Amino acid sequence: MTRTTNKRINWILPAVLAVSVVLAFFISLFVGSSKMSLADSIAALAHRSTPAYERIIWNIRLPRVLAALIAGAGLAVAGLIMQTCLGNVMASPSTLGVSNAAVFGANLSLIALSGGFLTLGTNATDAVRQADPFAVSAIAFIFAIASVLLVLALCRLRSFSPNTVILAGVAIGAIWTAATTILQYHATDVGLSAAVIWSFGDLGRATYTQDYIMLAVVGACSIVFFALSWRFNALLGGDEAAHAVGVNVRLLRLVGLLLSSLITAVCVSFLGIIGFVGIICPHIVKRIVGSNHCISIPSTLLLGCLLLLVTDTVSRSVGGGTALPVGAITSLLGAPFFLAMLFTAKERG
Amino acid sequence: MLEIRDLTFGYNKNKPVLNHLSLELPEGKIGVLLGKNGAGKSTLFRCLLGLTKCSGSIVFEGKDLAKMKRIDRAKTIAYVPQQIHFGDLTVYDCVMVARLAHFGLAAGSEDRRVVDQVLLDMGLYDLRNENVSRLSGGERQKVAIARALAQEAKLLVFDEPTGNLDVSNEQLFYRLIKDVAAKRNLTILVAVHNLQFALSIGDVYYMMIDGKVRYSGDAGVVNADTIRDVYGIQAKIIKINGINHVIYGGISHEQNT
């Protein structure tokens, strides 16, 4: 792989990714456990099929595929911005402990506050599905955002020094994890199962309303990130160098961390934890086109869409009628590919 | 003219890092800061950039740098740090970053024209699409100068910029600084460790001890006595073919004891 980049190659990647995302979108829409033929799927999409098929396409598959597109893009770009803001390749969308806080909030709702579902049955998966998704998600989101604000407020005392942010995120995350463990220890079997299943990333939970909310957040944040591309480029040279070219480093870092965490909080609250997208996508993109955020932000958004679409399609295809947790499939497929890339790439000159 | 008056800064009141430091650097001249590690050179640069709040005043071309907006300061003063990182960018993008204060969100045709011209001037145009992490140390240093020039600031400050360069690249670097200063009428303040190179580039010398300028003047101010006082070492300046050479001796008696 060459590390030499030029303008032509730089724009090839987003173009290829955009075409791949469109293809993957339709493949994902037409693949599922209902054994619908391609013709049936297309007819259903055009509202020219049976009501059952139309419901499958419009009410089940489309919200799920849209969730994969939006959450994949959001988590990937959140990871990229976290890595830039913290100058750390290990930074991820959850570095500020957002996911741990969201999991605690969801656990609190499902176990302690009953989430409005406990009377509905004893099957934990059904319980999660039948719980008022907004009640659980809203509480998860409130905790996630509260946690982010707490970490950032603490880090303000140290001028958002990257190491302080990372360590504060780890420490606050550990507190949420401990609190979750205590909650789960006292939970009923059903409550515990529901809470554990909630934490698995599941795109099947997504509704159109949730998709629109995620789209609004991911879209708005991505536009802000793209507008700040050159400032993020300046930050790659270190705080002093960025300041010297006119960047308000503290404000940039605050905005980057806050918006990345907001994206993560929304996605995790609605869908559960989907790991690795936020680490693997930025790394792959940076290895191919370098770190110029004008190119890497759109490329990472598109690669995130593609990765989650493909892994969700796989998770629905190999589960024998039941979709496997997409978060697990993302890591299972992504990690070996990532390792291969890491160890086969030429050493930096 | 860069006028620094009574600059004072310290983490501890009893031991200020900058102690009523004053200096004057005429427009279009190269000022060289000399002094041991910890003499306050890097802190002075941080004050110039507005990264550290100091008491006293810093005035350049009649304008108080401390009162300038961040963007205006970036158009006035460009900075090359001790450790230069660029991230995983192309040479072109590295230099374009310097135009940020001029373009705000997206580069325009004027920014591209300036960057192209600077790359041509610095002999980097053919490397413009190369990833900067693949360049040699000397080439990277050239990129650092190109970046400072693209900022179109009239005052350039370099904080010991050749720390990790070999002798030939160090010489090349200082020759480039001298050339661009003359060609573009830039005022340059540079902290230098190597006295030999320092003597070959400067117009005005400032020798610092404990956060203040102890000696200042033309190259003549750097002599055996001042070197002993500032660095605590024995040295001799010998002129061969019109060029000053520094011959180092041992650590002086006062320093040793």
Contacts between the chains, C-beta under 8 A, distances in Angstrom:
chain1	res1	chain2	res2	distance
A	3	B	88	7.9
A	3	B	131	4.5
A	3	B	133	6.9
A	3	B	134	5.8
A	4	B	129	6.6
A	4	B	130	5.7
A	4	B	131	5.9
A	4	B	134	7.1
A	5	B	90	5.6
A	5	B	129	6.5
A	5	B	131	5.9
A	6	B	90	7.6
A	6	B	129	4.0
A	7	B	129	7.2
A	227	B	105	5.5
A	230	B	96	7.5
A	230	B	97	6.5
A	230	B	100	5.4
A	230	B	103	7.6
A	230	B	105	7.2
A	230	B	106	7.5
A	230	B	107	7.5
A	231	B	100	6.8
A	233	B	87	7.1
A	233	B	89	6.4
A	233	B	93	6.4
A	233	B	97	5.3
A	234	B	97	4.8
A	234	B	100	5.8
A	236	B	85	7.1
A	236	B	86	6.7
A	236	B	87	2.5
A	236	B	88	7.2
A	236	B	89	6.6
A	237	B	84	7.6
A	237	B	85	5.2
A	237	B	86	5.4
A	237	B	87	6.1
A	237	B	94	7.7
A	237	B	97	7.0
A	238	B	81	6.9
A	238	B	83	7.5
A	238	B	85	5.2
A	240	B	46	7.8
A	240	B	49	7.1
A	240	B	51	6.4
A	240	B	79	7.1
A	240	B	81	5.3
A	241	B	79	7.1
A	241	B	81	5.9
A	241	B	84	7.7
A	241	B	85	7.3
A	243	B	49	6.2
A	243	B	50	7.5
A	243	B	51	5.9
A	243	B	70	7.6
A	244	B	49	5.6
A	244	B	74	6.6
A	244	B	77	7.5
A	244	B	78	6.6
A	244	B	79	3.8
A	244	B	81	8.0
A	245	B	74	5.4
A	245	B	97	6.0
A	245	B	98	5.5
A	245	B	100	4.8
A	245	B	101	6.0
A	245	B	151	6.5
A	246	B	70	5.4
A	246	B	71	4.7
A	246	B	73	7.4
A	246	B	74	3.3
A	246	B	75	7.7
A	246	B	100	5.5
A	246	B	101	3.6
A	247	B	70	7.9
A	247	B	100	6.7
A	248	B	70	6.1
A	286	B	88	5.9
A	290	B	88	4.8
A	290	B	89	6.1
A	290	B	90	6.5
A	290	B	93	7.8
A	290	B	131	5.9
A	291	B	87	4.9
A	291	B	88	3.8
A	291	B	89	5.8
A	292	B	89	5.7
A	292	B	90	7.1
A	292	B	93	4.9
A	348	B	133	5.9
A	348	B	134	7.5
A	349	B	133	7.5
A	349	B	134	4.7
